[in-house]
C-alpha cells in the first residue's frame, strides 16, 4: 500500500468539480453495493428459514450478529491502516473480498457454512465506510460535507432497493442461492474499477487554512481526543439505537409481509421493499440538502432534523405494521421511511465534524464498531427472540396448552400440512405472523428514543466541532 498523502489544508474542494462528483458517485456506488450484499439475506429470509428449519432468533444470529461480529472486530484495525496508507486501495480490496464471500453464500450447504460466509462478508465490508468517509472529507470542504455525506449515505437505501429489485425476483424464479451468486459476482469487477480510477487526495486538504494537524496519531491519542467530545458519544448512542431498531425490523420486514399478508418473495421485494427503499433515499438526500441550507441560520440543524423526524416516524410505523390493508400499510411506511432515514447523513457529518483530519477514519470506525456490534449484531436477534417468545404465547392461547411447540412449527407449509394437519398448520402460521408483528411494533417505539438523543446532542455540538459546518 502506498503511503498516506501529506496534510495540507486549503479550505477548498480538491480536484475539479466533475472529477470530485465522479469520486463521490463512485464511493456511493461502492456503499450501495455494500448494502446490496448486506441486505440481501433479509430479502430471502423466509426461504432460508424454511430450508434450514430455523427459529427466528437463529435467523437473527445469522443475519445480524454473525456479520456484525467480524465487521466490528476488523473495523478499527482497517481504519488505522486507512489513516496511514492509501485509502483507495483498501476500499478496492475490501469490495473484491466481500463480493466473493457474498457469492459463496449461494453455495452454502448448511446453516454453519452460511454463517461462516456471512462472517467473511463482514470482514470485507469493514474496509469500506471509514476510509470512504475520510476521502470524502478531503475532497469536500466542511460547508459541503453534509450534502456529500448524505449522498454517500444514500448507498444504504439504494442498496436495499437494488437488493430487493433484483434479489427478490431472482429468488422467486430460481432460488435464494442464485440471488447471492447473481448479486455477489459483479462486485469483483467494481472493485478493480475503483482501484484504477480513483485518486487518493491529500490529507486534510479541504479543511480551513490554519487547521492544526498531526502527521501521525496513535490509537490511544485518537481515543483520548474523542473521549473529550460529548457530542461524539451522544451521536454514537443515538445512531446505535436507530440501527438496533432499523436492522432488527428491516431483516424481518419481508417475513412479516409474507406471513401476515400472504405475499411471496418477489411481491414483497418489488411491491413493498423497493418503494420503501426509494422513500428512504428521498429522506436521506432531502435531509442533506435541508441541513446545508439551514445550517447558516440554525447551526444545530444537522442534529435537529433527524431528532424531530425520528420521533414523528413512530406512529406511522405503528399503523403500517398493524393495519390489515397492504396498500394503507405501504402508504404509512413510505412516510415513516422518509422521516426515519434523515439520520443517515447526520451521523457521519457529526462524526466527521468533531474529529481532526488524522482521526476521521478511526472516528467513523469507532462509531461503526458500536453501532454495528450493538445495533446490527443484537437488533435482529432481539426482534427474532421476542418474535419467538410472543409466538409461543400465541400458540398457548390458541390451543389452550402446549399442544403445538414452537419447534414443531418449523418448516414449509407443505411439510407442516403433512406432519401436523390443516388446523394445526393454520395455528402455527397465525402464531408466527402475530408474534413477529407484535415484536416489530414494540421495537419501532425505540426510534423516539433515538430522536430524543439527537436533540440532546445539540447542547454540545457547536463546542465540540473542529471544523464548522457553515
Backbone torsions as a table, in degrees:
resi	resn	phi	psi	omega
1	UNK	NA	140.9	178.8
2	UNK	-72.5	157.7	179.9
3	UNK	-70.5	158.8	179.0
4	UNK	-67.2	144.9	177.2
5	UNK	-68.9	152.8	-177.2
6	UNK	-69.4	160.7	178.9
7	UNK	-85.5	119.2	178.2
8	UNK	-144.1	107.9	-176.9
9	UNK	-91.3	129.2	179.6
10	UNK	-123.2	-19.7	-174.7
11	UNK	77.9	2.5	-177.9
12	UNK	-109.9	159.2	174.4
13	UNK	-68.4	148.6	-178.4
14	UNK	-94.9	135.7	177.6
15	UNK	79.5	176.2	177.6
16	UNK	-73.5	160.6	-179.2
17	UNK	-60.2	-42.5	-177.6
18	UNK	-67.7	-41.6	-179.3
19	UNK	-71.2	-36.8	178.6
20	UNK	-60.7	-42.9	178.0
21	UNK	-67.9	-34.6	176.4
22	UNK	-62.0	-43.5	178.4
23	UNK	-61.7	-45.8	-179.5
24	UNK	-62.0	-44.1	179.0
25	UNK	-64.0	-40.2	179.9
26	UNK	-63.8	-44.6	179.4
27	UNK	-68.2	-33.8	175.7
28	UNK	-66.3	-38.2	176.2
29	UNK	-62.1	-42.6	178.5
30	UNK	-62.2	-44.7	180.0
31	UNK	-66.2	-34.8	175.4
32	UNK	-61.7	-46.7	178.4
33	UNK	-62.0	-38.4	176.2
34	UNK	-52.7	-46.3	-177.0
35	UNK	-83.5	-23.7	171.0
36	UNK	-56.9	-51.0	-177.0
37	UNK	-71.2	-29.1	179.5
38	UNK	-76.5	-41.5	-173.6
39	UNK	-81.1	-24.3	-172.7
40	UNK	-52.8	-37.2	-177.7
41	UNK	-63.6	-30.0	175.7
42	UNK	-71.9	-33.1	179.4
43	UNK	-63.2	-39.7	-176.7
44	UNK	-104.8	26.8	-174.8
45	UNK	-58.6	-51.2	-173.6
46	UNK	-62.3	-44.3	176.4
47	UNK	-60.6	-36.9	178.5
48	UNK	-68.3	-43.7	178.5
49	UNK	-57.9	-42.7	-178.0
50	UNK	-72.3	-42.1	-176.8
51	UNK	-65.0	-44.1	-177.9
52	UNK	-94.5	5.8	178.6
53	UNK	51.7	55.6	-177.3
54	UNK	-93.9	147.8	165.8
55	UNK	-82.4	165.1	-175.4
56	UNK	-62.9	-36.0	-179.7
57	UNK	-66.6	-32.3	177.9
58	UNK	-68.3	-39.4	175.8
59	UNK	-67.0	-34.4	175.0
60	UNK	-60.3	-40.2	176.0
61	UNK	-63.1	-44.3	-178.4
62	UNK	-66.7	-46.3	-174.0
63	UNK	-83.3	-22.4	-176.2
64	UNK	-112.4	-76.9	-169.9
65	UNK	-63.6	-39.9	179.8
66	UNK	-57.6	-41.3	177.2
67	UNK	-72.8	-47.5	-170.6
68	UNK	-67.9	-31.4	-175.5
69	UNK	-58.8	-55.3	-178.6
70	UNK	-75.0	-28.3	175.4
71	UNK	-58.7	-44.6	-177.6
72	UNK	-76.9	-38.8	-179.9
73	UNK	-62.4	-40.5	-177.2
74	UNK	-84.8	-17.8	-172.5
75	UNK	-59.9	-47.9	-176.3
76	UNK	-70.4	-45.1	175.8
77	UNK	-57.7	-41.4	178.9
78	UNK	-66.0	-39.1	178.4
79	UNK	-63.9	-36.2	177.4
80	UNK	-64.0	-39.4	175.0
81	UNK	-62.7	-38.8	-178.1
82	UNK	-67.0	-23.8	177.1
83	UNK	-71.8	-21.1	-172.0
84	UNK	-119.4	-23.9	-174.0
85	UNK	-120.7	-179.5	-174.9
86	UNK	-65.6	115.8	-175.0
87	UNK	-74.1	-31.8	180.0
88	UNK	-62.6	-42.6	-179.9
89	UNK	-66.7	-36.5	177.8
90	UNK	-63.1	-45.6	-179.8
91	UNK	-63.1	-45.5	-178.1
92	UNK	-60.7	-45.4	179.1
93	UNK	-63.5	-36.2	179.8
94	UNK	-66.7	-42.1	179.1
95	UNK	-58.9	-46.6	-178.3
96	UNK	-62.2	-43.0	-178.3
97	UNK	-64.9	-50.5	-175.4
98	UNK	-69.4	-28.9	178.1
99	UNK	-67.6	-41.0	176.6
100	UNK	-63.8	-41.1	179.8
101	UNK	-65.9	-36.7	177.2
102	UNK	-62.9	-44.9	178.6
103	UNK	-61.2	-37.9	-180.0
104	UNK	-66.6	-25.8	175.5
105	UNK	-57.0	-29.9	-178.2
106	UNK	-70.9	-13.9	179.3
107	UNK	-110.9	7.7	-179.4
108	UNK	-63.4	132.0	-177.2
109	UNK	-101.8	-2.8	-178.6
110	UNK	-152.2	167.1	176.2
111	UNK	-58.8	-43.1	-178.5
112	UNK	-64.3	-43.5	179.2
113	UNK	-62.5	-42.4	179.2
114	UNK	-64.5	-38.6	177.7
115	UNK	-63.2	-41.5	179.1
116	UNK	-62.8	-44.3	179.9
117	UNK	-67.6	-34.3	175.8
118	UNK	-65.3	-36.2	174.6
119	UNK	-62.3	-39.7	176.6
120	UNK	-62.0	-39.3	175.9
121	UNK	-60.9	-41.6	179.6
122	UNK	-62.3	-40.6	178.0
123	UNK	-61.2	-45.2	-179.7
124	UNK	-65.2	-44.5	-175.2
125	UNK	-70.6	-17.0	177.1
126	UNK	-62.6	-21.6	-178.3
127	UNK	-93.7	16.5	-176.9
128	UNK	-99.0	-66.7	-166.3
129	UNK	-69.7	-44.9	-179.8
130	UNK	-57.9	-51.6	178.0
131	UNK	-66.8	-32.8	179.3
132	UNK	-65.4	-42.9	176.7
133	UNK	-61.3	-41.4	179.2
134	UNK	-62.8	-41.6	178.5
135	UNK	-64.1	-45.7	-179.9
136	UNK	-59.6	-40.9	179.8
137	UNK	-63.9	-25.1	178.4
138	UNK	-88.8	-20.9	176.3
139	UNK	-86.0	-31.3	-173.2
140	UNK	-118.4	132.3	176.4
141	UNK	-67.8	165.7	-172.9
142	UNK	-55.6	-37.2	-176.2
143	UNK	-67.1	-18.9	-177.5
144	UNK	-108.5	-1.6	-172.6
145	UNK	-71.3	-33.3	-178.9
146	UNK	-59.0	-45.1	179.7
147	UNK	-70.1	-41.4	-179.9
148	UNK	-63.3	-45.0	-179.1
149	UNK	-71.9	-29.8	174.5
150	UNK	-67.3	-37.9	176.0
151	UNK	-63.2	-47.0	177.9
152	UNK	-59.8	-42.9	-178.4
153	UNK	-64.4	-18.4	175.9
154	UNK	-60.2	-19.0	177.2
155	UNK	-57.0	-31.9	178.5
156	UNK	-60.7	-50.4	-175.1
157	UNK	-78.6	-39.4	177.7
158	UNK	-64.6	-36.3	176.7
159	UNK	-61.4	-41.0	176.7
160	UNK	-64.0	-39.6	178.7
161	UNK	-61.8	-49.3	-176.9
162	UNK	-68.8	-37.8	178.1
163	UNK	-60.2	-39.3	178.9
164	UNK	-77.0	-42.5	-176.0
165	UNK	-63.0	-35.6	-179.1
166	UNK	-103.7	-43.4	-176.3
167	UNK	-65.1	-42.0	-179.7
168	UNK	-61.0	-55.0	178.6
169	UNK	-61.6	-38.3	178.6
170	UNK	-63.4	-43.8	179.1
171	UNK	-64.2	-35.7	-179.9
172	UNK	-70.9	-39.6	-178.5
173	UNK	-76.2	-36.4	-177.1
174	UNK	-118.6	-92.4	174.6
175	UNK	-161.7	173.9	179.5
176	UNK	-63.1	-25.7	-178.2
177	UNK	-66.2	-45.1	178.7
178	UNK	-63.4	-30.1	178.3
179	UNK	-63.4	-43.4	177.8
180	UNK	-64.4	-42.4	180.0
181	UNK	-64.4	-45.3	-175.6
182	UNK	-67.2	-34.7	-176.7
183	UNK	-94.3	-12.3	179.6
184	UNK	-87.4	-42.5	-172.8
185	UNK	-62.1	-41.4	-178.6
186	UNK	-59.4	-24.2	-179.1
187	UNK	-63.9	-28.2	178.4
188	UNK	-62.2	-42.5	178.8
189	UNK	-64.5	-43.9	-179.3
190	UNK	-62.6	-35.6	177.5
191	UNK	-58.9	-42.6	179.2
192	UNK	-71.3	-33.0	176.3
193	UNK	-62.7	-44.5	177.8
194	UNK	-60.0	-45.3	-176.4
195	UNK	-57.6	-39.7	-173.1
196	UNK	-101.3	0.1	-175.8
197	UNK	-119.9	-18.7	-177.0
198	UNK	-99.7	141.0	179.9
199	UNK	-100.5	135.1	175.6
200	UNK	-73.9	119.8	-178.4
201	UNK	-83.5	159.5	174.2
202	UNK	-64.4	142.5	-179.0
203	UNK	-66.6	132.7	175.4
204	UNK	69.9	13.8	-174.7
205	UNK	-57.7	-41.4	-173.2
206	UNK	-91.2	2.5	174.4
207	UNK	-71.6	161.2	-179.8
208	UNK	-63.6	143.6	177.4
209	UNK	-55.8	139.0	179.9
210	UNK	91.4	-5.9	176.5
211	UNK	-63.1	129.5	-177.1
212	UNK	-77.2	128.6	178.6
213	UNK	-126.6	153.7	174.2
214	UNK	-113.2	137.8	-177.7
215	UNK	-65.1	-37.7	177.2
216	UNK	-137.0	143.5	179.8
217	UNK	-140.8	117.7	-179.8
218	UNK	-70.2	164.1	-179.4
219	UNK	-60.5	-40.4	180.0
220	UNK	-62.6	-42.2	178.5
221	UNK	-65.2	-39.4	179.0
222	UNK	-63.7	-45.4	179.5
223	UNK	-66.0	-33.7	177.2
224	UNK	-65.5	-42.0	177.5
225	UNK	-60.4	-47.5	-176.5
226	UNK	-70.7	-28.6	-177.9
227	UNK	-63.7	-23.0	-179.6
228	UNK	-85.9	-5.1	-175.8
229	UNK	-101.5	96.3	178.7
230	UNK	-58.1	-36.9	-179.5
231	UNK	-59.7	-40.7	-179.2
232	UNK	-57.7	-45.8	-176.1
233	UNK	-77.3	-32.1	174.3
234	UNK	-66.2	-40.8	177.7
235	UNK	-61.6	-43.1	178.7
236	UNK	-62.3	-44.6	-178.6
237	UNK	-62.2	-45.3	179.5
238	UNK	-62.9	-47.3	-179.4
239	UNK	-63.6	-33.9	179.1
240	UNK	-67.0	-42.9	178.0
241	UNK	-61.3	-44.9	-179.4
242	UNK	-65.1	-41.5	179.2
243	UNK	-66.4	-38.5	178.0
244	UNK	-55.2	-47.1	179.1
245	UNK	-72.1	-47.9	-173.8
246	UNK	-62.1	-47.6	179.8
247	UNK	-70.8	-38.1	179.6
248	UNK	-63.2	-50.3	-179.4
249	UNK	-71.8	-40.2	-177.8
250	UNK	-60.6	-39.6	-179.0
251	UNK	-72.4	-14.4	179.7
252	UNK	-115.4	5.7	-179.3
253	UNK	-66.9	-43.2	178.9
254	UNK	-62.8	-48.6	175.5
255	UNK	-58.6	-34.3	178.6
256	UNK	-60.0	-49.8	-177.9
257	UNK	-69.4	-30.1	176.6
258	UNK	-71.6	-42.4	-178.2
259	UNK	-75.5	-41.6	-173.1
260	UNK	-84.6	-40.5	-174.1
261	UNK	-110.9	0.9	174.2
262	UNK	72.5	20.2	178.6
263	UNK	-81.6	153.6	176.0
264	UNK	-91.6	179.9	-174.8
265	UNK	-57.7	-49.0	-177.2
266	UNK	-67.0	-39.1	-179.7
267	UNK	-64.2	-44.5	177.9
268	UNK	-62.3	-44.3	-176.6
269	UNK	-62.8	-48.4	-173.0
270	UNK	-86.0	-36.0	-175.8
271	UNK	-89.6	-24.9	-177.1
272	UNK	-113.7	-60.0	-169.9
273	UNK	-69.4	-39.4	179.2
274	UNK	-63.8	-50.3	176.3
275	UNK	-58.3	-39.7	179.9
276	UNK	-66.4	-37.3	177.1
277	UNK	-65.1	-39.3	177.6
278	UNK	-66.3	-38.9	177.3
279	UNK	-63.7	-40.6	177.7
280	UNK	-63.3	-38.4	177.6
281	UNK	-62.2	-43.4	177.3
282	UNK	-59.9	-43.6	-179.7
283	UNK	-62.3	-45.3	-179.2
284	UNK	-64.5	-45.1	-177.6
285	UNK	-69.9	-43.1	-179.7
286	UNK	-62.1	-39.3	179.6
287	UNK	-63.8	-37.2	178.0
288	UNK	-63.6	-45.1	179.1
289	UNK	-67.2	-42.0	179.0
290	UNK	-63.0	-40.0	179.7
291	UNK	-63.8	-44.0	-179.1
292	UNK	-64.4	-39.7	-178.0
293	UNK	-75.5	-33.9	-173.7
294	UNK	-89.8	-18.8	-171.8
295	UNK	-63.9	-29.4	178.5
296	UNK	-61.6	-39.3	-179.0
297	UNK	-93.9	-33.7	180.0
298	UNK	-124.4	89.2	-173.1
299	UNK	-57.0	-25.7	-178.3
300	UNK	-93.4	14.5	-176.6
301	UNK	-57.0	-33.8	-177.5
302	UNK	-61.0	-26.7	177.7
303	UNK	-100.4	-32.0	-177.8
304	UNK	-67.9	-43.2	-176.4
305	UNK	-59.3	-52.5	177.2
306	UNK	-67.8	-31.6	-179.3
307	UNK	-60.6	-51.5	-179.7
308	UNK	-67.3	-41.7	-176.3
309	UNK	-64.5	-40.0	-179.6
310	UNK	-65.4	-35.3	176.5
311	UNK	-68.0	-42.0	-177.6
312	UNK	-69.5	-24.3	-175.4
313	UNK	-73.7	-22.3	-172.5
314	UNK	-58.5	-52.1	-178.7
315	UNK	-62.1	-31.3	177.6
316	UNK	-68.2	-37.9	175.6
317	UNK	-66.2	-41.5	179.6
318	UNK	-56.3	-49.4	-178.4
319	UNK	-67.2	-42.4	-177.7
320	UNK	-59.6	-35.9	-177.9
321	UNK	-96.2	9.0	179.6
322	UNK	-123.7	-19.0	-178.1
323	UNK	-73.2	153.6	177.1
324	UNK	-85.6	-11.6	-177.5
325	UNK	-93.1	122.4	179.2
326	UNK	-64.6	-42.8	-177.5
327	UNK	-66.3	-40.5	178.9
328	UNK	-69.2	-37.4	176.7
329	UNK	-60.2	-44.7	180.0
330	UNK	-62.1	-43.1	-179.5
331	UNK	-60.9	-44.9	179.5
332	UNK	-66.3	-41.3	-178.2
333	UNK	-70.8	-27.6	175.0
334	UNK	-62.6	-46.8	178.1
335	UNK	-63.7	-44.1	-179.4
336	UNK	-59.5	-42.0	-178.4
337	UNK	-67.6	-38.8	176.6
338	UNK	-59.2	-45.6	-178.7
339	UNK	-69.5	-45.5	-176.5
340	UNK	-60.0	-45.3	-171.3
341	UNK	-82.9	9.5	172.0
342	UNK	-67.1	-16.0	-177.6
343	UNK	-80.6	-16.4	-170.5
344	UNK	-57.3	-57.8	-179.9
345	UNK	-68.2	-32.8	-177.1
346	UNK	-61.1	-40.9	-177.5
347	UNK	-61.7	-37.8	179.4
348	UNK	-77.9	-39.2	-180.0
349	UNK	-61.8	-45.1	178.5
350	UNK	-65.5	-43.2	179.7
351	UNK	-60.4	-45.8	178.7
352	UNK	-67.1	-36.7	-174.8
353	UNK	-67.5	-27.7	-177.4
354	UNK	-98.0	-1.6	-178.1
355	UNK	-108.9	145.5	175.4
356	UNK	-76.1	167.6	-171.6
357	UNK	-58.1	-39.6	-178.5
358	UNK	-80.2	-0.6	-177.0
359	UNK	-114.9	-3.0	-169.0
360	UNK	-66.4	-46.5	179.5
361	UNK	-63.2	-40.9	179.3
362	UNK	-67.7	-39.3	178.3
363	UNK	-60.1	-43.5	178.3
364	UNK	-66.0	-39.5	179.6
365	UNK	-64.5	-40.3	177.7
366	UNK	-63.3	-43.9	177.6
367	UNK	-60.1	-47.3	-178.7
368	UNK	-68.4	-29.6	176.8
369	UNK	-58.2	-49.3	-178.5
370	UNK	-72.9	-47.1	-176.7
371	UNK	-59.2	-45.1	-175.9
372	UNK	-80.1	-37.6	-179.5
373	UNK	-65.1	-45.4	-178.9
374	UNK	-86.9	-48.9	-176.5
375	UNK	-68.8	-59.9	-177.8
376	UNK	-76.7	-36.3	-177.3
377	UNK	-69.7	-41.8	-173.6
378	UNK	-103.2	-23.8	-178.6
379	UNK	-56.4	-53.9	179.3
380	UNK	-63.3	-36.3	177.8
381	UNK	-64.5	-41.8	-180.0
382	UNK	-61.4	-49.8	-179.4
383	UNK	-62.8	-41.8	179.6
384	UNK	-65.8	-44.5	179.4
385	UNK	-63.3	-45.2	179.2
386	UNK	-63.3	-38.1	177.9
387	UNK	-62.3	-45.8	179.1
388	UNK	-62.3	-41.6	-179.1
389	UNK	-64.7	-45.6	179.8
390	UNK	-68.7	-32.4	176.4
391	UNK	-63.2	-43.6	179.1
392	UNK	-60.9	-39.6	177.0
393	UNK	-63.6	-39.6	178.0
394	UNK	-64.5	-40.9	179.8
395	UNK	-62.9	-41.5	-179.6
396	UNK	-66.6	-39.6	-178.8
397	UNK	-70.1	-33.8	-179.1
398	UNK	-75.3	-42.0	-173.2
399	UNK	-92.2	-12.9	-177.5
400	UNK	74.8	20.8	-179.4
401	UNK	158.1	178.0	-175.6
402	UNK	-83.5	53.0	178.1
403	UNK	-67.8	-39.0	176.5
404	UNK	-116.6	128.4	175.3
405	UNK	-88.9	160.5	177.6
406	UNK	-60.4	-39.1	-179.5
407	UNK	-64.5	-32.2	-179.9
408	UNK	-67.4	-18.1	-179.1
409	UNK	-88.5	0.1	-179.9
410	UNK	-74.8	139.2	177.0
411	UNK	124.3	177.9	179.9
412	UNK	-77.8	167.8	179.8
413	UNK	-61.2	-40.0	-179.5
414	UNK	-63.4	-41.1	179.5
415	UNK	-66.1	-40.4	-179.3
416	UNK	-67.5	-39.6	178.1
417	UNK	-61.1	-37.0	-178.1
418	UNK	-71.6	-38.4	-174.5
419	UNK	-93.4	-31.3	-173.4
420	UNK	-110.2	-26.7	-174.4
421	UNK	95.5	169.4	-172.2
422	UNK	-66.7	-45.1	-174.8
423	UNK	-65.1	-46.4	-178.1
424	UNK	-72.9	-30.7	174.8
425	UNK	-63.1	-43.5	178.0
426	UNK	-62.7	-39.1	178.1
427	UNK	-63.7	-41.5	177.8
428	UNK	-60.2	-49.0	-175.9
429	UNK	-67.2	-38.7	178.2
430	UNK	-65.5	-42.2	-179.7
431	UNK	-65.5	-40.4	179.3
432	UNK	-64.6	-42.7	179.9
433	UNK	-64.7	-46.8	-177.9
434	UNK	-68.9	-39.4	178.7
435	UNK	-61.2	-44.7	179.8
436	UNK	-68.4	-41.4	179.5
437	UNK	-60.5	-44.4	179.0
438	UNK	-66.1	-38.8	178.3
439	UNK	-60.1	-44.5	179.3
440	UNK	-64.6	-42.6	-179.2
441	UNK	-59.6	-44.9	179.8
442	UNK	-65.1	-39.5	-173.0
443	UNK	-71.4	-39.9	-175.9
444	UNK	-65.0	-18.6	178.3
445	UNK	-59.9	-27.4	-178.2
446	UNK	-68.2	-14.0	175.3
447	UNK	-58.1	-35.5	179.8
448	UNK	-63.6	-34.8	176.7
449	UNK	-64.0	-43.9	176.4
450	UNK	-59.6	-40.8	178.6
451	UNK	-62.4	-44.1	178.4
452	UNK	-61.7	-38.5	179.7
453	UNK	-64.7	-37.9	176.5
454	UNK	-65.2	-38.1	178.1
455	UNK	-66.5	-37.5	177.3
456	UNK	-65.4	-31.5	179.5
457	UNK	-57.9	-27.6	-178.4
458	UNK	-58.7	-25.4	-176.6
459	UNK	-63.7	-32.4	-175.0
460	UNK	-117.6	-2.7	-172.4
461	UNK	-56.8	-53.5	-175.0
462	UNK	-65.2	-34.1	179.6
463	UNK	-67.7	-34.2	-172.6
464	UNK	-91.3	-13.1	-179.0
465	UNK	-64.6	134.3	173.5
466	UNK	-89.8	-25.7	179.2
467	UNK	-138.9	115.5	-174.4
468	UNK	-60.4	148.5	-176.5
469	UNK	-88.7	4.9	-178.6
470	UNK	-115.2	NA	NA
